[in-house]
Amino acid sequence: MKVLEKVVKIRKQKLLDSYFITLPINLVKLAGIDENNVKNYMAKYIDYDTENKIVRLTFIKVG
């Protein structure tokens, strides 16, 4: 999963406080965000759970 790979890279670079990622449409749907407005949202990385292989994100409306 490319999003997870990107998050691991981000973690190694220690950019957690300021780095934002965009999400593929299928993940945005899972997050309950209207895909018609997806360009108006960014997701800020919060936590990568290595044991359960999940990423916890918070979504921020940007427009």
C-alpha positions in Angstrom: 0.0 0.0 0.0 1.7 3.1 -1.2 0.2 5.4 1.4 1.7 3.3 4.2 5.1 3.3 2.5 5.0 7.0 2.2 4.1 7.4 5.8 7.0 5.2 6.9 9.3 7.4 4.8 7.8 10.5 6.4 8.4 9.0 9.9 12.0 8.3 9.1 12.5 11.9 7.9 10.9 13.3 11.1 8.5 15.6 9.3 5.5 14.6 11.4 4.6 18.1 12.6 4.3 19.8 9.2 3.9 17.1 6.5 0.6 16.6 4.7 -0.4 13.8 2.4 -3.2 13.4 -0.1 -5.3 10.2 -0.2 -6.5 8.0 -3.0 -10.3 8.2 -3.7 -10.9 4.7 -2.3 -9.4 5.7 1.1 -11.2 9.0 1.1 -14.5 7.1 0.7 -13.6 4.9 3.6 -13.0 8.0 5.6 -16.5 9.3 4.8 -15.5 12.3 2.8 -17.5 13.2 -0.2 -15.3 12.4 -3.2 -16.8 15.4 -5.1 -15.1 17.6 -2.6 -11.9 15.6 -2.2 -9.7 18.4 -3.6 -10.8 20.5 -0.6 -9.4 18.1 2.0 -5.9 17.2 3.2 -5.0 14.5 5.7 -2.4 15.1 8.3 -0.4 12.1 9.4 -1.0 11.2 13.1 0.2 7.7 13.9 1.5 4.7 12.2 0.6 1.5 14.1 3.2 -1.1 13.1 1.6 -3.9 15.0 -1.8 -3.5 13.3 -0.5 -2.1 10.1 -2.8 0.9 10.1 -2.3 4.6 9.7 -4.4 7.0 11.8 -5.1 10.3 10.1 -6.9 13.5 10.8 -8.7 15.3 7.9 -8.5 19.0 7.5 -10.7 21.0 5.2 -8.6 23.4 3.1 -11.0 25.3 1.0 
